[in-house]
Structure formats: C-alpha cells, structure tokens
Amino acid sequence: MRLGTRGSALALVQAHAVAAALGGEAEIVEITTSGDRGIAGDKARWIDTIEDALEAGQIDLAVHSAKDVPASDLLRSGMRLAAVLGREDARDALVGASSLDALPAGARIGTASLRRRAQLLAIRDDLEVVELRGNVDTRLRKLREGECDALVLAAAGLRRLGRADEIGALLDLRVFVPAPGQGALAVEGRDIPSALIDRAADAQLRAERHVVEALGATCDTPVGVHHDGTTLHAFVGLPDGSAWIRDSVTGDDPAPLMVERLRSMGAVALLEQAEGMAAS
C-alpha cells in the first residue's frame, strides 16, 4: 500500500500513523505540492500534486490534514474522502501567553489564517494581527526571535509533533470556532480500508464540509465550522473583525439547518464582502 503525503514533519507523522494502522505494510511516498513550492492559490495547492499521483495510480491512498481539503473541491473521478483514526483536539491554541485577556493592548499576534485574524479582532480589536507563515517550527522560532508576542496554532498539530508543552491556552471553540476539519486526519482514495475510517469523526467532517460548500466559502473568506459530536458551531466574519455571525445548532442532522440560519442572518453577503476585502 503506497501512501502519498507532503514531506513536512507534521504530514509525515500523520502518514506514519496511517501506515501503523495498516499494520506497517505501507510505503510512504513524499510528494511536493504547489503550496510547498510557494505557489499562491487556494487550499487545493496543498493537495494538488498528491491528487495527481493518486489519479495516475502512483499511490494508493492520499493522507491529508482534513482542513487542507477544500470543501468546494470536487474529488477526482472515482475518489472518496473519509476521516480516519479518530480526531485530535480541534481547538486553536494560543502560544506565548496564558490567555487572550493576558495580552496587553497592541500585542502582536502571528497567524496566516483569515479566520483566526477575524476571530481575534472580533474578540480583541486592540490587538495587532501580523501575517506569519511557515511550518510549526518556523513560526515558533519567529516567536522566540520577537517577530510577534504570541501565536495562534492548531492544538492538533502541536500535539502530533510532541510540542504540546508550547500551548499557553486552548481557545473556547464556541467562541473561537475552528476551521472545518481541524484536528481530523483524512484519507482519499478509490478504496479506503474500512478499518481506518472513524465513523464519528467522518460524520462530523461531512457536516462541517456541507456548511462551507453550501455557503460557497473559499480560502478568502473567514469561516469556522466545527461539530463537537453534539452541537454544530459556526462563525462567519470580515477579516478586520468589524462584523461577524456566530451560531450553534444541536440535532441529528444540524448542517442543513445551520446553512438556513446563517443565510437568514446575512452570511452570504458577509462572505462576499470578505472576499472583496481580501482581493483589495
């Protein structure tokens, strides 16, 4: 079984976890994506060449961080996507401070995420959000070098890399709603071994992706959607934090109702405004 993955430290940890679940009878194939080469674009740049290899039969399964797979992306012909091996903590983590309240006015918070920028400024409009890119180790180094006062990173990535001791605080997912798929590991392929699939995590991922796709959200629109197993939480806002919508829905199939409620509250117009701000 050939498993295709990016070559980053986190991606390799995730691919080796899938290989272990397959009994160790798997070959890890490292693939450089457009995003790894620094090519700008939407989220698909982090998976494009992996999907090319999958479609060409050069690998049997693709291993992704679920949040890197665009909800609007139509999977390649004959492929399916499933969440596997359970779900790590989906919350965002504050690094470099014990809480958002502990940060002084004007503190510089590093992130490359429009969603995190929007939610930080919606909570604390006196903070300065600075664009900070790179892998986890690069961002932690930039924090130590003083390029920012604190970072917001995915708790799941820090835990999987053995860097949980860097977490200063875990942000309340009811207020700081995670990215769709955050904390979930997904496998894409024509035939995914059923032993890998985590039914609960897969159902949560599908609900989150349904909301994003139904709203027509893109990587240029600040959107958070998270299903915690009981309740579906959502956030839609502007990158500068000046306007936002938060909502929560509980039920057996909450995604369609969430979409209806968000639309009725003006989420589509807000997303269009956000996309225009990102493009300007």
Protein Blocks (a to p, Z undefined) as FASTA:
>chain_A
ZZdddfbfklmmmmmmmmmmnoopacddddddfklnopacdfklmmmmmmmmmmnopafb
dcddfklpcfklccdehiacddeeiaadfbdcdehiabfklpcghiacddfbfklmmmmm
mmmmmbccdddeddfklmmmmmmnopafbdcddfklmmmnopmmmpmbdcdfklmccdeh
ihiacdddfbdcfklpcfklmmmmmmmmmmmmmnopafkbccddddehjaccdddddfkl
paccddddedjblmlmmmmmmmmnommmmmmmmmmmmmZZ
